[in-house]
Each structure stands twice: as structure tokens, then as C-alpha cells.
Amino acid sequence: MDLDFDRCYQATRSRDPRFDGWFIVGVRSTGIYCRPSCPSPVCPKPANVTFYRTAAAAQLAGLRACKRCRPDAVPGSPEWNTRADIVGRAMRLIADGVVDRDGVPGLARQLALSVRHLHRLLVEAVGAPPLALARSQRAYQARLLVETTGMPFGEVAFAAGFASIRQFNDTLREIFDATPSQLRAAVPRRGGSPPGGGLTLRLALRQPYDPGGVVGWLATRALPGVEEYSDGTYRRVLRLPGGPGTVTLRPAPDHVHATFRLATVADLGAAVARCRRLLDLDADPGGYLPVLAADPALAPLTDAVPGLRLPGTVDGAETALRTVLGRHAGNLVATLADPLPSPDGRLTHMFPSSAAIAAADLALPAAPASTVRDLAQRLATGQLRLDEGADRAARRGLLAVPGLGPGRVEDLMLHALSDPDAFPAADRRLRSAAKAYGLPADTAGLTRHAERWRPWRGYGAHLLWRARSASFKTAG
């Protein structure tokens, strides 16, 4: 959204929580920054207010976080998950911890830019350079761990990505006006260490939220050994920079309860970012549902699922290969997957790497085997990228893979890249759902009709799929 002063100030005056995470309210007279819904009884005067796109930009202006409204305890801006340009890609990679692992030069290399040009783009777009954005993220990650776990502060600093305890202490004092000990003493812990070890956190989300939608979708596709679902809880193996890990996700109406078991706590930031992407926790239904509801055929469906989300991915390459493999994916896990060093219940294996699949003698018919092998080879060599920093131009790269038609490519763009406007109109289940709700049931007709849903056709597709699920009930 544009930072139109009048619009932002009106949202701040009304304390509208729908704008939390979209922008930051800086108050120069008090030296703090807040979320728009801050419950402070006095609204700041317009002359004292500046609006920022990110907390990092407010911190660069010398402001510290409000202790009343906790601007760090809100979901991130959904803009960074939907923007396909360099800024959106950079923000996703920073959230995944690339700057902590590889520095700003590593981030610039992934985006094929010079460090100077990347710095300029981010300052112009979000008001802060890469290092400041990464520092802000480290501070919020550290506060979350300080307040919700009993980890020693040295481990917290390492897990959040700080280079030293001194840097950790100084940053928390500067941003939150409190020492780590003061932060921990002020809030009763809600997480902690579950039986068997691990770290338990509460992942913030933007309401309304449909807790069963994404998890139900993932449950029907769970791959034994790699994933499991039971009684509303979804668990899976994660491929992370420091080694394999596992996560247990249990959605609630106002948060997601997440327990991570990791090879190294340094992977916590990446693990959290990927799980947020998987469950689409930063999405803003107020942006896409009104567009879909403008279609009379979808209006009753949007009323029934006001918290609709788009199932994402924790590993774009894995999702793409599983989609192409279809029912053969389970056999691949049995023959090529690497066992976990320490199994976590029924989670025993990590999905095979792209390189392993590319080199394998696949027990598939010749044509599908060739498609899978070609796709895996392109992913393994970096010729095709489907990670957090992938360009949406990956559509051209996918279409170049022999055997991948436009319909399958749209499916991959939707689920492996979380492209909100991808639309797999050729999908049989989608066309069946469309027919049930009075929409065209042929691929061409449905594609033409869905033009009115742009740029949210992917959410339209999932709304139809969701409507056909056994748990779906329309209002009235």
C-alpha cells in the first residue's frame, strides 16, 4: 500500500488492527514507533507523526519500539510475499536469513545485483538498507526467544543471528529500551522446551484466519516419513542451511503453536520464515477477498471462509518435484531419501535432493522419468530457482522443461512459488468445483471468467477447492 499520510493517519486515529504490519507509526515527540492499532489513549498530533514502511526505517530514524503495543508482535507485511520484483525477492531472502549467513554481498549475488544498487533499491522502496533490515529482524527474533523460552542469552544471541553477546545486548537496549533480563522478567513465558527437547514459539498471524484450510490441504497430501497429520496437528521435516530439522504446527484462531527441533539454533530464523510462508500467515484477507467477493458466484464462498489462505511451501524445489512425480513421490522417498540422524516420531526421512533425483535411475515410464530428471537437473545446477528469492520469470524456465505443459506450470507457480495470480484452470478438481458453483467448467471458459479475479486468481482457485472440502459450510 502507498504511505498516503491522510489514509495512514486515519487508520491510526481509528486504531484499525487491519493495518498492523502494513506500516509503522513513528512519533517524534515521544521517540517511539508503534503499530497503527496502538491502544495509547492519546493519538499523536499529525505534526509529530511520520509513517514508515518497515520497523528498520523507524529504527534508523532513532526511534525505539513502543512498550505498550509491541509492534514486533504482529505479522509482517503481506506485500513482501506477493511482490515479484527485486525488492520483494530481497525482503523474502532477508527474512530467510541470507544476510546473516552470507552477508549483503551474498544477498546481492543471489539477486544478480551490485551491493550498491541493491542498497539503493531497498532504501528507496522501504526506507532501510539490507543490514538495517537484517538487524531489525534479528532483534525481533531475539525478543521472541527471550520472552517465550528459557534459553540462555548466549544461545538466544546465536539463534537470532548476532555476531556477539555485546551486539545482542546493545541492539535490544537501543530498540526496546530494555536489557534481555528485563524483557524476560516482564513477560511470563508461554512457550519453553517441550518434552523431548525443541523450541516452542507462537507464530503471529493476521486475522481472520481459517485454521483448517491450509493444514487440511497439507494433510491430504502428506508424504509418509517426511510429513504426518493427526488431530489438527501437522508435522514435517525441514531442509535447512545447517542440516535437517522438524517442525510441529498446531493452528489456533489467533496464532500457530510451533515446535522446532533443529540441527543448530542458527537455523531458527529460516525455519520460522519458511513456516510462515507455508501457512501464509502474513496474508491480508482484506486485500484479496473483496476482489473475489465482487463475483456473485464466489460471494457466498468468501463469506463462509473470511480467513482464506494460500498453501505455500517450505522448499520450492521439493514441492515442484513432488507435484510432477504425483503418486510416485512415496516410492522415491523409500529408495532415495536420506534418513534423519535422529528420527522424530514418524518423521524419519528428508525428501531427496534435486541432485539425487537427477542422478537416479527412476522406476517410471520413459516420458515422465525424462521430465522429472530434466526438472531435477535444472534445479540442482541452479539453472532454475524456486526458492525464496526466485524470480516469477521462473514460469518461462518451467515451460522450457520438456513434458511440463502450461496447466502443470500454473500449478507449480501457485504451490512452489506461491504466486497469488497463478491459475491452474486445467486442473480437473478445480473445474469440477467451478461447475458446482455455476462457473464455466472448461479450461478456456474458466480462464476467461477468472480474469475478473486478478491479481488474486490463486486465492480464487483455493476458495473453490476449499468449498468442495467436507468441512466447508456456507453461511445460512
Disulfide bonds with the S-S distance in Angstrom:
none
